[in-house]
Amino acid sequence: MNHVYLEYDESTDSLYLRFDEAPWAEQENLDDRRVIDRAVDGRVIGIEILSASRGVALEGLPHAHDVERILAARGFPVLTPS
């Protein structure tokens, strides 16, 4: 994975991780707080996380190891399964 861009909007507590500049083609809702954006060929191009300051569940997220590293570096809590 080359560069991952992180955007955080404090007013909405939403976070977006962009993995690729490819055009968006479809979304996959993992749950009410996590959405995966995919390119036409199915590659993950981004992850949207709502209520990010409450913690981010990594289970089921693509690139979970990279996401955990990036979030920890920025001070966002990462939730671990109980």
N, C-alpha and C positions, 0 to 999 in steps of 0.2 A: 504494500500500500504506500503510495507516494505521500501526498499531502492531504490532510483532512482539515477542512475549514469548519470552525465552530462559530455559530452566531447565537447570542443569547439576548432575549428581549425581557428585561427585568419587569416591565409593566404588565406583561402577560405570563411571566415565569415560564416561557417556552424556549426550548433549546433546539437548534438544528445543526446536525453534523452532515457536512457534504463531502462525499468520497470521490465524486466524479462529476465532471461538467456536462455529461451526456444529457440530452433532453429527457424530461420526465415523460413516462408513458402510463404508469399505473401505480396505485397505492395499495398497501396491505396493512390493514388495521390489526395490530397484535392485541391491543386492548384499548381502553378509553384514554390512555395516556401515551401510547407509543404507536407511531406510524412509520412504515418503511416505504420509501419511494424507489421505484425501479425504472430502468431504461427499457426500451423496446426488446432488447435481447435478454432481459431478466436480471441484469446486473443491479446490485444495490447501489444507488447513487446518493441516497441520503436517508437520515433517520430524524424524525421529529419527536421530541419528548416534551410533553406538557407537565406542568407542576414540577419542573426539574429540581427546584430547591428542596422538595420533600423527599428526594431520593430517586434513583433510577434503578429499576430492576433489569439485570442483564440477561436473565433467562429468555431464550428465544430470539435474542438480538443477533443479527449478523455482525461479524467482526467484533464480538463481545470483548475479547482481550484488548483490542485497540481502543474500543469505546471506554472501557474501564480505566485504562492508562490516561486517556485524554481528560476524562471527567475528574479523576483524582488530581491531576495536575492543575485543574482549574478550580478545585475546591468543592465540586458537586458531590453529594453523598451517593454512594453506590450501595444498593440493597442486596443482601445475600439471602438465598432461600433458607427458610427455617428448617 
